[in-house]
Amino acid sequence: MNLKSFETMDPHLLVGLVNTELRNNASSLDDLCKTHGLDEKSLTERLASADYHFSEEAGQFR
């Protein structure tokens, strides 16, 4: 999965892609960002702009 273009993706599509990757292939948000070479702060801000916030308990954006 190529998440490198997350800054231009529709955030509603992006949240689904990120949550799927978190569920299936990453042990944490940090792991996902390191694996894909993403800036965690930029990713979380992009999703927050659409009112999606990371839940540590659930291990996903909601």
N, C-alpha and C positions, 0 to 999 in steps of 0.2 A: 504494500500500500504506500502510495506517495503522498505524504502529508506536508511536503515542503512548500506547497502553494496554499497553505492554510489561511494566509492573510487575505487572499482573494476569494476563498470559497464561501459559499452561502453558509452562515453559522449553523443553520438548522440541519444541513447535510453534514457539516463538519462534526457536530456533536455526536451524531450517529457513528461516523467513522472512528472517531477517537474512542468512544465507549466500547465499540466492537474490538478495537485493538487492545484496549485495557483489559477487557474480559478474556480475550483469546490468546494474547501474545506478550503482554507486559505485566510485570509484577507490581508496578507502581507508575504513577504519573512521571516521576523522575526517570524511571527505566524507559518509558515510552519516548520521552523527549531525548534522552541520550541515544537510544537506538536509531531514531529518525533524524538526529541532528537539529532538533528544534529548541528554540528558546522558550522555556517553560512560562516565564512571565508574559511574553507576547501571546502565547497560545491561550493562557488563562484569561488575559485581558480581551482577546478576540471573542472568546466564548462568553465572557461576562457582558460584552456589549449587546448580546442577545439574551441576557438574563440567565445564562447557564453558569453554575458555580460548582466547583469540585467538592464532592463529599468524601472525606477521608474514610468515613464509616462504610459507605457503599462502594468506594473505589471507582467512582464514575462521576461524570458531570450530570447535574440535574437542573 
